[in-house]
């Protein structure tokens, strides 16, 4: 009887999810066909030559991510507005009692390489202190897994571990291991842990050096994992820590807007084939060891050898083994740092780009679920869209120069298509803004109606400038991959510092050249025909000053004091962040609140200081 009941429960989950995926696939296909037809009609003026053919093909390659993002946003907004508990609706797993005692053992894995040891120690101290206060410290152990290449930093790490052991070792065991060769990169680092100590633990909480999680967030993941034995990976929704970087401040505000609706919408149809982002997530160790060992790709060149973007591959392998992979799309208690300036942001993206292109060798892996294959393909298509977008723009410019008397495109359908695409691109952010404005507490958390709207508008301008800069970087790097160029996995720059003008110009001159050529072409065209692409040209043209100014610590401080691009953790500082002594909280008006019209309200509470 018990087996029959469990089978019925599984069927009740599978059938609705199958229907959801069919509905979502139908929406995507119909949208793709409709937009493709609209573009074909728009280009059907005069002779349809090679350049228009290239434009049409490039446009098709840019569509899938745009369409998927749009429908994720629409579904996410509907879920946020109609479901009593949106996170539970799209992640229907037992959560357990908040005060229930843990019965498992969890290893906390801090994966590091050439990091700022002082910042790392501050975060680890705060997490261990909060776990001790929770009363569940006995269920956790900390492993500092170092792939550090420099002996001087390794000595600092060892001294840090000695202090952590002295402070917390009686309650939470602390271990340190350094590999002198980072074989397999981060995935190899975790694999080494699994081989040495994995058998002693039920779960592993994977953290990057910039990760920070509250005890409540950690315990919530563990309790869910304990109560759902078929759950293999549970990913938390990660948000950016309050930052003093102007570049990161605006970027993570935009991410905060887009992430919630997008993640809830994608979880609606991905369900048990959800994402794993490689950090701030809980793994069930036994099936992870048995099923998630990454293959080494044969051959030579940058797309062979160890897999850089390990997380999505491990997720599809866990799902292939019959275990669920889910994301818990609720904000709170799970944080990371975003790159502090444009050059580091580009470097991080290029590492993901190289790793994602390795997936082409994995699409034919046996027994992968269809959704998993789609996820791997889309991960590659995300970066293919950049050269396709550049190709579309260049082809359009050349076609405009070489066109005869006939116009390049049909104006009425062209403008309709442009407005439609722009709406779809910004739909995740617009959806979350709608939800924020509809809820009094959220509206206050983000600074009130005026600040939400003004911050969202300026962030759209910011992201419109950033997108073509990144598209150029992706395009050049993808071209370099064919010539053997590689980026590998090195230490990430996390310090807020002014970028030197000379270094920035040496890195971003291709974007600047692209911007100069684009503006020169725009100057030869009727303004009524080309005004929509002016912002696209300005981004690359101003890439160098944009990067230098947005990296400035003084401008970052001005951005904090302006109270724009606020996140709720700045409006009402959380006790869990107090031990980090974040400058964005110390320098800004920490307890600013606002009513629906942006009027200041009295502080609701003072930030709580927690001693480690």
C-alpha positions in Angstrom: 0.0 0.0 0.0 2.8 2.4 0.9 4.5 1.7 -2.5 1.2 2.4 -4.3 0.7 5.7 -2.5 4.3 6.8 -3.3 3.7 6.0 -7.0 0.5 8.0 -7.0 2.3 10.9 -5.4 5.0 10.7 -8.1 2.4 10.5 -10.9 0.5 13.5 -9.4 3.8 15.5 -9.7 4.9 14.2 -13.1 1.7 14.8 -15.1 1.2 18.4 -14.1 4.9 19.1 -14.8 4.6 17.5 -18.2 1.6 19.6 -19.0 3.5 22.8 -17.9 6.4 21.9 -20.1 4.2 21.3 -23.1 2.4 24.7 -22.4 5.7 26.5 -22.0 7.2 24.9 -25.2 4.1 25.9 -27.1 4.3 29.5 -25.9 8.0 29.6 -26.9 7.4 28.0 -30.4 4.4 30.2 -31.2 6.4 33.3 -30.1 9.4 32.3 -32.2 7.3 31.7 -35.3 5.4 34.9 -34.8 8.5 37.1 -34.3 10.3 35.3 -37.2 7.4 36.0 -39.5 7.3 39.7 -38.4 11.0 40.0 -39.1 10.6 38.4 -42.5 7.8 40.9 -43.3 9.9 43.8 -42.0 12.9 42.8 -44.3 10.7 42.1 -47.4 11.4 45.4 -49.1 13.2 45.6 -52.4 15.7 42.8 -53.2 16.3 40.2 -50.5 20.1 39.7 -50.8 22.8 38.0 -48.8 23.0 40.7 -46.2 19.3 40.5 -45.4 19.7 36.7 -45.2 22.5 37.1 -42.6 20.4 39.6 -40.7 17.4 37.2 -40.6 19.6 34.3 -39.5 21.3 36.3 -36.8 17.9 37.5 -35.5 16.7 34.0 -35.2 19.7 33.0 -33.1 19.0 35.9 -30.7 15.3 35.0 -30.2 15.3 31.9 -27.9 16.8 33.5 -24.8 14.6 36.7 -25.3 11.4 34.6 -25.6 12.2 32.3 -22.7 13.1 35.3 -20.5 9.8 36.9 -21.4 7.6 34.0 -20.7 9.5 33.2 -17.5 8.7 36.8 -16.4 5.0 36.6 -17.3 4.6 33.3 -15.5 6.6 34.5 -12.6 4.5 37.7 -12.3 1.3 35.7 -12.4 2.6 33.3 -9.7 3.8 36.2 -7.5 0.5 37.9 -7.7 -1.9 34.9 -7.5 -0.1 32.3 -5.4 -0.3 32.6 -1.6 3.2 31.3 -1.3 5.0 31.6 -4.8 8.2 29.8 -3.6 6.3 26.8 -2.2 4.0 26.7 -5.3 6.9 26.2 -7.7 9.1 24.3 -5.2 6.5 21.9 -3.7 8.7 20.1 -1.2 8.2 19.6 2.5 9.9 22.4 4.5 9.6 20.9 8.0 9.2 22.6 11.3 11.5 25.6 11.8 12.7 24.4 15.3 13.0 20.7 14.4 16.3 19.2 15.5 18.6 18.1 12.7 19.4 14.4 12.3 22.0 14.7 9.6 25.7 15.7 9.2 26.5 18.5 6.8 30.0 19.5 5.6 30.3 23.2 4.8 32.8 23.5 1.9 34.5 26.8 1.5 36.2 26.6 -1.9 39.0 29.2 -2.4 41.8 30.2 -4.6 44.2 33.1 -3.9 41.5 35.0 -2.0 41.6 37.9 0.5 41.9 35.9 3.7 40.8 38.6 6.0 37.4 39.0 4.2 37.0 35.2 4.1 37.7 34.9 7.8 35.1 37.6 8.6 32.4 35.7 6.7 33.3 32.3 8.1 33.4 33.6 11.6 30.0 35.2 11.2 28.4 32.0 9.7 29.9 29.7 12.4 28.8 32.1 15.2 25.2 32.1 13.8 25.2 28.3 13.6 26.4 28.0 17.2 23.6 30.4 18.3 21.1 28.3 16.5 21.8 25.3 18.7 22.5 23.0 15.7 26.3 23.4 15.5 26.8 19.7 16.2 25.4 18.9 12.8 28.0 20.8 10.9 31.7 20.7 10.0 33.7 23.3 8.1 36.2 22.4 5.4 38.4 25.1 3.9 39.3 23.6 0.5 42.2 25.6 -0.9 43.5 25.6 -4.5 45.7 28.6 -3.7 48.8 28.9 -5.9 50.8 31.3 -3.7 52.7 30.1 -0.7 52.3 33.5 1.2 48.5 33.3 0.9 48.5 29.7 1.9 50.3 30.6 5.1 47.6 33.2 5.8 45.0 30.6 5.2 46.6 28.2 7.6 46.8 30.9 10.3 43.1 31.7 9.7 42.1 28.1 10.1 44.1 27.9 13.3 42.1 30.9 14.7 38.8 29.4 13.5 39.7 26.1 15.2 40.6 27.9 18.4 37.3 29.9 18.4 34.8 27.2 17.1 36.6 23.9 16.9 35.1 22.6 20.2 31.6 22.8 18.7 32.1 22.8 14.9 35.1 20.8 13.6 37.3 22.9 11.2 39.6 21.2 8.6 42.0 22.7 6.0 43.3 21.1 2.8 45.5 22.7 0.2 46.1 21.3 -3.3 49.1 22.6 -5.0 47.7 21.7 -8.4 44.0 22.7 -9.0 43.3 19.7 -11.1 39.7 19.8 -12.4 39.4 23.4 -11.1 36.5 23.9 -8.6 34.8 20.6 -9.5 38.1 18.8 -8.9 38.4 20.6 -5.5 35.0 19.3 -4.4 35.7 15.8 -5.9 38.9 15.6 -3.8 36.8 16.4 -0.7 34.3 13.7 -1.6 37.1 11.1 -2.0 38.7 12.0 1.4 35.7 12.7 3.7 32.5 12.4 1.7 31.5 9.1 3.3 31.3 10.7 6.7 28.6 13.2 5.7 25.0 13.3 4.4 25.1 16.7 2.8 27.5 19.3 1.6 26.9 23.0 1.6 29.0 24.4 -1.3 30.2 28.0 -0.8 32.4 30.3 -2.9 34.9 32.6 -1.2 32.4 35.5 -1.6 29.4 33.4 -0.3 27.6 34.3 2.9 24.6 32.5 4.3 22.6 33.0 7.5 22.0 30.2 9.9 18.2 30.3 9.1 18.9 29.9 5.4 21.3 27.0 6.0 19.0 25.2 8.4 16.1 25.7 6.0 18.0 23.9 3.2 19.1 21.1 5.5 15.6 20.5 6.9 14.1 20.3 3.4 16.8 17.9 2.3 16.2 15.7 5.3 12.5 15.5 4.7 12.8 14.9 0.9 15.0 11.8 0.3 14.8 12.1 -3.5 16.1 15.6 -3.5 19.6 15.6 -4.8 20.5 19.3 -5.1 18.7 22.2 -3.5 19.8 25.6 -4.7 19.0 28.8 -2.7 18.2 32.1 -4.4 21.4 34.1 -4.1 21.3 37.9 -4.0 24.1 40.5 -3.9 25.5 41.8 -0.7 25.2 45.6 -0.1 28.1 47.0 -1.9 30.3 50.1 -2.1 31.0 49.6 -5.8 29.0 51.9 -8.1 29.3 49.4 -10.9 28.0 46.5 -8.8 25.4 48.5 -7.0 23.4 49.3 -10.1 24.0 45.9 -11.6 22.8 44.0 -8.6 19.8 46.2 -8.3 18.9 45.2 -11.8 19.6 41.6 -11.0 17.4 41.8 -7.9 14.6 43.1 -10.1 14.9 40.5 -12.8 15.9 37.5 -10.7 12.7 36.8 -8.7 10.2 36.8 -11.5 12.6 35.0 -13.9 13.5 32.3 -11.3 9.9 31.7 -10.2 8.8 31.5 -13.8 11.6 29.1 -14.8 11.0 26.9 -11.7 7.3 26.7 -12.8 8.2 24.6 -15.8 11.7 23.2 -14.9 10.5 21.8 -11.6 12.6 18.9 -10.5 15.1 19.6 -13.4 16.1 22.9 -11.8 19.4 24.8 -11.9 22.5 24.5 -9.8 24.7 27.6 -9.8 27.7 26.0 -8.1 27.5 27.8 -4.7 25.1 28.6 -1.9 23.5 25.2 -2.5 23.1 21.9 -0.7 24.2 18.6 -2.2 23.2 15.1 -1.1 26.6 13.6 -1.0 26.1 9.8 -1.7 24.3 10.2 -5.0 26.6 13.1 -5.9 29.6 10.9 -5.5 28.0 8.0 -7.3 26.6 9.9 -10.3 28.1 13.4 -10.7 31.7 12.7 -11.5 32.5 14.9 -14.5 34.1 13.5 -17.6 37.4 14.8 -18.9 36.8 16.0 -22.5 39.3 14.4 -24.9 41.4 16.3 -27.4 43.4 19.6 -27.3 42.4 23.2 -27.2 40.3 25.3 -24.8 37.2 23.2 -25.1 38.9 20.0 -24.0 40.1 18.7 -20.7 38.4 19.6 -17.4 34.9 21.2 -17.5 35.0 24.8 -16.3 31.2 25.4 -15.9 30.7 22.3 -13.8 27.4 23.2 -12.0 24.9 22.6 -14.8 26.5 19.4 -15.8 26.4 18.1 -12.2 22.7 19.1 -12.1 21.8 17.1 -15.2 23.8 14.1 -14.0 22.0 14.2 -10.7 18.7 14.3 -12.4 19.7 11.5 -14.7 20.2 9.4 -11.6 16.6 9.9 -10.6 17.1 12.6 -8.0 15.4 16.0 -8.0 17.3 19.2 -8.6 15.3 22.2 -7.3 15.7 25.9 -6.7 14.0 27.6 -3.7 13.1 31.0 -5.2 12.7 33.0 -2.0 15.0 35.9 -1.0 16.7 36.1 2.3 19.8 34.8 4.0 21.8 33.7 0.9 24.3 36.2 -0.5 27.3 36.7 -2.8 29.5 39.5 -4.0 29.2 40.8 -7.6 32.3 41.9 -9.6 33.3 45.4 -8.4 34.2 46.8 -11.9 33.6 46.1 -15.6 36.9 44.4 -16.4 36.3 41.8 -13.7 32.7 41.4 -14.8 33.9 40.7 -18.3 36.5 38.2 -17.1 34.0 36.3 -15.1 31.6 36.1 -18.1 34.3 34.9 -20.4 35.1 32.0 -18.0 31.4 31.0 -18.1 31.4 31.4 -21.9 34.3 29.0 -22.3 32.8 26.5 -19.9 29.4 26.6 -21.5 30.8 25.9 -25.0 32.2 22.7 -23.6 28.7 21.5 -23.3 28.5 20.7 -27.0 30.5 17.6 -26.3 27.9 16.5 -23.6 24.6 16.9 -25.6 24.8 13.3 -26.7 25.5 11.8 -23.2 23.3 8.7 -22.8 20.1 8.8 -20.7 19.9 12.5 -20.1 16.3 13.8 -19.8 15.0 15.9 -22.7 14.8 19.0 -20.4 18.4 18.5 -19.4 19.6 18.5 -23.0 17.6 21.6 -23.7 19.2 23.3 -20.6 22.7 22.4 -21.9 21.9 23.7 -25.4 20.4 26.9 -24.1 23.5 27.5 -21.9 25.5 27.6 -25.1 22.9 29.6 -27.0 23.1 32.3 -24.3 26.6 33.2 -25.5 26.0 32.5 -29.2 23.4 35.3 -29.1 26.2 37.9 -28.6 28.0 37.3 -32.0 24.6 36.9 -33.6 23.5 40.3 -32.3 26.7 41.9 -33.5 26.3 40.2 -36.8 22.8 41.5 -37.2 23.9 45.1 -36.4 26.9 45.0 -38.8 24.9 43.4 -41.6 22.2 46.0 -41.1 24.7 48.8 -41.4 26.3 47.3 -44.5 22.9 46.7 -46.1 21.9 50.3 -45.3 25.0 51.6 -47.1 24.7 49.4 -50.1 20.9 49.6 -50.5 19.5 51.2 -53.6 16.4 53.3 -53.6 14.3 50.8 -51.7 14.2 51.2 -47.8 16.1 48.6 -45.8 13.0 47.6 -43.8 9.3 48.2 -43.6 8.9 51.0 -41.1 5.6 50.2 -39.5 6.4 46.5 -38.8 10.0 47.4 -37.9 9.0 49.7 -35.1 6.4 47.3 -33.9 9.1 44.6 -33.8 11.6 46.8 -32.0 9.1 47.7 -29.3 8.1 44.1 -28.9 11.6 42.9 -28.5 12.6 45.6 -26.1 9.5 44.8 -24.0 10.4 41.1 -23.9 14.1 41.9 -23.0 13.1 44.0 -20.0 10.1 41.9 -19.0 11.7 40.2 -16.0 12.6 43.5 -14.5 9.3 45.1 -15.3 7.4 42.1 -13.8 9.3 42.4 -10.5 8.9 46.2 -10.4 5.1 45.6 -10.8 5.1 43.2 -7.9 7.2 45.5 -5.7 4.9 48.5 -6.3 1.9 46.3 -5.5 3.2 45.4 -2.1 3.6 48.0 0.7 6.4 46.2 2.5 8.4 45.5 -0.6 7.8 49.0 -1.8 9.3 50.4 1.4 12.1 47.9 1.3 13.3 49.3 -2.0 13.0 52.9 -0.9 9.4 53.8 -2.0 7.6 54.4 -5.2 9.8 57.2 -6.5 13.1 55.5 -5.8 11.9 52.2 -7.3 10.8 53.9 -10.5 13.8 56.2 -10.8 16.2 53.5 -10.0 14.6 51.0 -12.4 14.7 53.6 -15.2 18.3 54.5 -14.7 19.2 50.8 -14.4 17.6 50.2 -17.8 19.8 52.8 -19.3 22.8 51.3 -17.5 22.0 47.8 -18.8 21.4 49.1 -22.3 24.9 50.5 -22.3 26.4 47.4 -20.7 24.8 44.9 -23.1 26.6 45.8 -26.3 29.9 46.1 -24.4 29.5 42.6 -23.2 28.3 41.4 -26.6 31.5 42.7 -28.1 33.6 41.0 -25.4 31.8 37.7 -26.0 32.1 37.9 -29.7 35.8 38.5 -29.7 36.4 35.8 -27.1 34.3 33.2 -29.0 36.4 34.0 -32.1 39.5 33.5 -30.0 38.3 30.1 -28.9 38.6 28.9 -32.4 42.3 30.0 -32.4 43.0 28.3 -29.1 42.5 31.2 -26.7 41.7 30.2 -23.2 40.9 31.9 -19.9 41.0 29.1 -17.3 40.2 29.6 -13.6 42.2 32.1 -11.7 41.6 34.2 -8.6 38.8 36.7 -8.9 39.2 40.4 -8.2 36.8 41.4 -5.5 38.4 44.7 -4.2 36.7 48.0 -5.0 39.5 50.1 -6.7 39.8 52.8 -9.4 40.6 51.2 -12.7 43.7 52.8 -14.4 42.8 54.6 -17.6 45.6 53.1 -19.6 44.7 49.5 -18.6 41.0 50.0 -19.2 41.7 51.5 -22.7 44.0 48.6 -23.6 41.2 46.2 -22.7 38.2 48.0 -24.2 39.5 49.6 -27.3 37.6 47.1 -29.6 34.3 48.3 -28.0 35.4 51.9 -28.4 36.2 51.3 -32.1 32.9 49.6 -32.6 31.1 52.6 -31.0 33.0 55.1 -33.2 32.1 53.2 -36.4 28.5 52.8 -35.2 28.1 56.5 -34.5 29.7 57.4 -37.8 27.2 55.2 -39.6 24.3 56.6 -37.6 25.4 60.2 -38.6 24.8 59.3 -42.3 21.3 58.0 -41.8 17.9 59.7 -41.3 17.4 60.2 -37.6 13.8 58.9 -37.8 15.1 55.6 -39.1 18.0 55.0 -36.7 17.2 56.7 -33.3 16.4 53.3 -31.6 20.0 52.1 -32.1 21.7 55.3 -30.7 21.9 54.0 -27.1 23.3 50.7 -28.5 26.2 52.7 -30.1 26.8 54.9 -27.1 27.5 52.0 -24.7 30.6 50.8 -26.6 31.6 54.4 -27.5 31.7 55.3 -23.8 33.0 51.9 -22.6 36.3 53.3 -21.2 34.9 56.3 -19.2 32.0 54.1 -18.1 34.4 51.5 -16.7 36.7 54.0 -15.1 34.0 56.1 -13.5 31.9 53.2 -12.2 35.0 51.7 -10.6 35.7 54.8 -8.6 35.4 54.4 -4.8 34.3 58.0 -4.4 31.5 57.6 -6.9 30.5 54.4 -5.2 30.2 56.3 -1.9 28.1 59.0 -3.7 25.8 56.2 -5.1 25.3 54.9 -1.5 24.5 58.3 -0.1 22.1 59.0 -3.0 19.8 56.2 -1.7 19.1 55.1 -5.3 19.4 51.5 -6.4 18.6 50.4 -2.8 18.0 46.9 -1.8 15.9 45.9 1.3 19.0 45.0 3.3 20.0 48.6 3.2 16.6 50.0 4.1 16.3 47.8 7.1 19.7 46.2 7.9 19.5 42.6 9.0 21.2 41.3 12.1 22.8 38.6 10.0 24.8 41.1 8.0 26.0 43.2 11.0 29.2 41.1 11.7 30.4 41.8 8.1 30.8 45.6 8.8 29.8 46.3 5.2 30.7 49.8 4.2 27.5 50.2 2.2 25.6 49.8 5.5 27.9 51.9 7.6 28.1 54.8 5.2 24.5 55.0 4.0 21.3 56.0 5.8 20.8 52.5 7.2 17.2 52.6 8.4 15.7 54.7 5.6 12.1 53.8 4.9 9.6 55.4 2.6 5.9 55.3 2.1 4.2 54.7 -1.2 5.1 58.2 -2.4 8.7 58.1 -1.4 8.2 60.1 1.8 10.7 59.3 4.6 9.3 57.5 7.5 10.9 57.2 11.0 13.4 54.4 11.4 11.7 51.1 12.1 14.6 49.6 14.0 18.2 50.0 14.6 20.7 47.5 13.1 21.5 44.8 15.6 25.2 44.3 16.3 26.1 40.7 16.8 29.4 39.7 18.5 31.2 36.8 17.0 
